[in-house]
Every structure is written in C-alpha cells, then in structure tokens.
C-alpha cells in the first residue's frame, strides 16, 4: 500500500494517510488507515495495527455543548471504560484547527482534558491539520465510527438517536455505538449501520 506523508502543523506529528483517502468512506469497506502520534504516550499508533480488535473512533471537541452533554455526566467515560473492559480500542480525535473552538495547542492540553474529565480513551489524537477528519469526512462532534475486527467499517454516524445537547436525554436514547459493539461482539450483523451525525461542526 502506498502511503503519503503530510505534516500537520507546528505542534503535531506526521500523519501517514493511505491511498484510501482518495475513496469515499463506506460501510462494509476497509476503514481508511492512518498513523498518528498519541497525545498521552507520545508514541505513534497505526489504525491498521489494531486488526483483530474492535475499534471506535470518536470525534471530540471539549468545548462543544453536544460533547459536554456526554462528558459532563460521565456518560462518554462510561462508554469508553465499558468498551475497554471488552478489549475495544477507543480512539478520541480532536480535529480543531488553531484559533478554532476546541483547539489543543499541545499534548499537555489533551492530557489535562483526559484527567479533568476522567476520560478513558485508549488513545487521544490531536489532528490539528484536519487530515484524519477529512479522511473520514467527520462532520460533527461527536461523530462516531465503529470498525470490526477485520478492519471494516461497521457503523458511522450519531452516537444515539436523540439529537439534543441535554444530558437528561441520554438515559432514554438508543445508543447506536453500544448496540453496534454488542452485535459485533456476539458475531451478529449490525442492524443500524449508518445514521446522520449530530453536534457541533468539526472546527477545521
């Protein structure tokens, strides 16, 4: 596979994007590969290295009201923790550009967010150039993607079926990510594969 290296800003590391970036992101197709630096460990991670495991991609902007909806009451953290206990790799991605809402100037800012919110992502990526965001055509925060053990995109879209910024609605909402992970864990087909994402526009 041919890879193209792109420098993604003064504070960020190199991201390697596969030629899949030239294709549309589609359910049932291989999830576009990328390599980026984890803000927590400072080490490079590659999506392709996680084949054999379920993976969740969560687009994150700490200042977005729709993101706060979940983090302010510990709902997103619980999803992350429960997923980790089942061996799921959870990758939070912040594609906010410099000067835009949610921008993180360095890895320390990302780690402060994780510590302050008691978040449990396996990895946190500062995608300040928007390279990964554009690769996946991420539109909102949150925008969720679930990848199966073969590296195939199994779900993409909203986190649940209640498109409000009110935390009180979480308890009665249908969580698409939880259901997708449950189906894949049980070896079943994901019933709802794609939905319209809701939230704040990604601040490219």
C-alpha positions as CSV (number, residue, x, y, z in Angstrom):
1,X,0.0,0.0,0.0
2,X,1.3,3.4,-0.9
3,X,1.3,6.0,1.9
4,X,1.5,9.8,1.6
5,X,3.1,11.7,4.5
6,X,1.6,15.0,5.5
7,X,3.0,17.4,8.1
8,X,0.1,18.6,10.2
9,X,1.2,21.8,11.9
10,X,3.9,23.1,14.3
11,X,2.7,21.2,17.3
12,X,1.6,17.9,15.8
13,X,3.4,14.9,14.4
14,X,3.4,13.4,11.0
15,X,0.2,11.6,9.9
16,X,0.5,8.9,7.2
17,X,-2.6,8.5,5.1
18,X,-3.2,5.6,2.8
19,X,-4.5,5.9,-0.7
20,X,-7.9,5.0,0.8
21,X,-8.1,8.8,1.4
22,X,-9.0,9.1,-2.2
23,X,-12.1,7.0,-1.8
24,X,-15.4,7.6,-0.1
25,X,-15.8,6.2,3.4
26,X,-18.3,3.4,3.1
27,X,-19.9,0.9,5.3
28,X,-18.6,-2.6,4.6
29,X,-15.4,-1.3,3.1
30,X,-11.9,-1.2,4.8
31,X,-11.7,1.7,7.2
32,X,-9.1,4.2,5.9
33,X,-5.7,3.7,7.6
34,X,-3.7,6.4,9.3
35,X,-0.7,6.7,11.5
36,X,-0.5,9.5,14.1
37,X,1.0,10.3,17.5
38,X,-0.9,9.5,20.7
39,X,-1.0,12.7,22.9
40,X,-0.9,10.5,26.0
41,X,2.1,8.3,25.3
42,X,3.9,10.3,22.7
43,X,4.1,7.2,20.6
44,X,2.9,6.6,17.0
45,X,-0.1,4.4,16.6
46,X,-1.5,2.9,13.3
47,X,-5.1,2.0,12.8
48,X,-4.0,-1.0,10.7
49,X,-2.2,-2.4,13.7
50,X,-5.5,-2.9,15.5
51,X,-6.9,-5.5,13.1
52,X,-8.3,-8.3,15.2
53,X,-9.8,-5.9,17.7
54,X,-13.0,-3.7,17.6
55,X,-12.2,0.0,17.2
56,X,-14.2,3.1,18.0
57,X,-13.3,6.5,16.6
58,X,-14.9,9.4,18.5
59,X,-14.5,13.0,17.1
60,X,-14.0,15.2,20.1
61,X,-14.2,18.9,20.9
62,X,-14.2,19.6,24.7
63,X,-15.9,23.0,24.2
64,X,-18.8,21.7,22.1
65,X,-22.2,21.6,24.0
66,X,-23.0,18.3,22.4
67,X,-19.7,16.8,23.6
68,X,-20.3,18.3,27.1
69,X,-23.7,16.6,27.1
70,X,-22.0,13.3,27.5
71,X,-18.8,14.2,29.3
72,X,-20.4,16.4,32.0
73,X,-22.3,13.5,33.4
74,X,-19.7,10.8,32.8
75,X,-21.7,9.1,30.0
76,X,-18.9,9.1,27.4
77,X,-16.4,8.0,30.0
78,X,-18.6,5.0,30.9
79,X,-18.9,4.0,27.3
80,X,-15.1,4.2,27.0
81,X,-14.5,2.2,30.1
82,X,-17.0,-0.5,29.3
83,X,-15.5,-0.8,25.8
84,X,-12.0,-1.1,27.2
85,X,-13.1,-3.9,29.5
86,X,-14.2,-5.8,26.4
87,X,-10.9,-5.2,24.6
88,X,-12.2,-2.5,22.3
89,X,-9.7,0.2,21.2
90,X,-11.2,3.6,21.6
91,X,-9.6,6.5,19.8
92,X,-10.7,10.0,20.5
93,X,-9.7,12.5,17.8
94,X,-9.7,16.3,18.0
95,X,-9.6,17.9,14.6
96,X,-10.0,21.5,15.7
97,X,-7.6,23.9,13.9
98,X,-5.5,26.6,15.6
99,X,-7.7,29.5,16.6
100,X,-10.9,27.5,16.5
101,X,-13.1,26.3,19.3
102,X,-11.7,23.2,21.0
103,X,-8.1,23.6,19.6
104,X,-5.4,22.0,21.8
105,X,-2.1,23.7,21.4
106,X,-0.1,20.7,22.8
107,X,-0.3,17.2,24.2
108,X,-0.4,18.6,27.7
109,X,-3.7,20.2,26.9
110,X,-5.1,16.9,25.7
111,X,-3.8,15.2,28.9
112,X,-5.4,17.9,31.0
113,X,-8.7,17.2,29.4
114,X,-8.5,13.5,29.9
115,X,-7.5,14.0,33.6
116,X,-10.1,16.6,34.3
117,X,-12.9,14.6,32.7
118,X,-11.6,11.2,34.0
119,X,-11.9,10.1,30.4
120,X,-10.8,6.6,29.3
121,X,-9.9,6.6,25.6
122,X,-7.2,4.1,24.6
123,X,-5.6,6.9,22.6
124,X,-6.2,10.6,22.1
125,X,-5.1,12.2,18.8
126,X,-4.6,16.0,18.1
127,X,-5.5,16.2,14.4
128,X,-4.8,19.9,14.1
129,X,-4.5,19.9,10.3
130,X,-7.8,18.0,10.0
131,X,-6.1,15.3,8.0
132,X,-7.8,12.4,9.7
133,X,-11.0,14.3,10.0
134,X,-11.1,14.9,6.2
135,X,-10.1,11.3,5.6
136,X,-13.2,10.1,7.4
137,X,-15.3,13.1,6.3
138,X,-16.0,13.7,10.0
139,X,-18.7,16.3,10.2
140,X,-19.7,16.8,13.9
141,X,-18.5,16.4,17.4
142,X,-19.3,13.8,18.4
143,X,-19.1,11.8,15.1
144,X,-18.7,8.1,15.7
145,X,-17.2,5.3,13.7
146,X,-17.1,1.6,14.7
147,X,-14.6,-0.7,12.9
148,X,-14.9,-4.5,13.1
149,X,-12.1,-7.0,13.8
150,X,-11.4,-7.3,10.0
151,X,-10.7,-3.6,9.8
152,X,-14.0,-3.0,8.0
153,X,-16.2,0.0,8.8
154,X,-19.3,-1.4,10.5
155,X,-21.1,1.8,11.7
156,X,-20.8,5.5,11.3
157,X,-22.9,8.4,12.4
158,X,-24.5,9.7,15.5
159,X,-23.8,8.4,19.0
160,X,-27.5,8.0,19.6
161,X,-31.0,8.8,18.3
162,X,-31.7,11.9,20.4
163,X,-30.1,14.9,18.8
164,X,-30.2,17.4,21.7
165,X,-27.5,18.9,23.9
166,X,-29.4,17.9,27.1
167,X,-27.8,15.3,29.3
168,X,-31.2,14.3,30.6
169,X,-32.0,12.7,27.3
170,X,-29.1,10.2,27.4
171,X,-31.0,7.7,29.6
172,X,-33.9,7.2,27.2
173,X,-31.8,7.4,24.0
174,X,-30.9,4.5,21.7
175,X,-27.1,4.4,21.7
176,X,-26.0,3.2,18.3
177,X,-22.4,2.7,19.3
178,X,-23.2,0.4,22.2
179,X,-25.6,-1.6,20.0
180,X,-23.1,-1.9,17.2
181,X,-20.3,-3.1,19.6
182,X,-22.7,-5.6,21.2
183,X,-23.8,-7.0,17.9
184,X,-20.2,-7.4,16.7
185,X,-19.1,-9.0,20.0
186,X,-21.8,-11.5,19.6
187,X,-20.9,-12.2,15.9
188,X,-24.1,-10.6,14.6
189,X,-24.6,-8.1,11.9
190,X,-25.0,-4.5,12.9
191,X,-28.7,-3.6,12.5
192,X,-28.3,0.2,12.1
193,X,-25.1,0.8,10.1
194,X,-25.3,4.5,9.3
195,X,-27.1,7.5,10.7
196,X,-27.0,11.2,10.4
197,X,-24.4,12.6,12.9
198,X,-25.4,15.5,15.1
199,X,-23.5,18.0,17.2
200,X,-21.2,21.0,16.6
201,X,-19.5,21.2,13.2
202,X,-15.9,20.0,13.3
203,X,-13.8,23.1,13.5
204,X,-11.4,22.6,10.6
